[in-house]
Amino acid sequence: MESGYKHKFRLSTRAWDIGVKAKSIQELAEQNLDKDGVHAKLYAASIRDWMGEIIDMVDDCMDVALDKEGK
């Protein structure tokens, strides 16, 4: 039973990390809404990188949710 709590805590932590990333994306988007084309390209590159990080976090959460026995 104790390992169940450990997995839930880990999953909650990863979900929190996802929320923090999403908030960063939202704030940057608001700051750059009126920027020119150069900033749009930089912004798009940042979004691509952040989305990759978010995907990695979600994959980790799924591993925990599926409870890979022996880990």
N, C-alpha and C positions, 0 to 999 in steps of 0.2 A: 504494500500500500504506500509505503514511503516513497518509492520510486515514481509512483503516479503523481504525487505532489511535485516532485522534482521536475518531471516532464511538463506539468501544467505551468509551473513557474517559468521554465525555459521558454515555453510557447508564448506565455504572456509577455515575457521580456522581448521576444522577437517581434510580436505584434506591436508593442510599444515602439520599437525601432522603426517599424513600417510607418506608424503614425507620425513620428518625428520627421522622417524623410518626406512624407506627403506634405506636411506643414511647410517644410523648406521650399518645396516646389511651388506651393501656393504663394508663399511670400515673394519669391523671386519673380513669379509670373506677374504679380501685381506691380512690382517695382519696374518691370520692363515692358509693360503694355504699350507705352508710347515711344519706345526706342526705335532707332533706325535699323536698316537691314543688317549691318555688321553685328549689332547686339543680338538680333534675332538668330543669327547663325551661331553665335557663342551660346546663347540660351538653349538652342536646339541641341547642341553638343552636350551641354550640362544635363539636359533632360534625358538624353540617351544614356549617359553614364549612370545617372541616378536610377533610372528604370532598371538598368542591369543589376544594380545593387539591391533594389527592391525585389526583383525576381529571385535573386540568390537567397534573400531572407525568407521569402514565401516558400521556396524549395526546402529550406531548413525547417520551417514550421510544419510542412507536410510530412517530413521525415519523423518529426516528433509526434504529430497527430496519428500517423500510421504505426507508431511505437515499434520501431525496428528492434525486435527482441535481441538481447545480448549487448545492447549499447548502454 
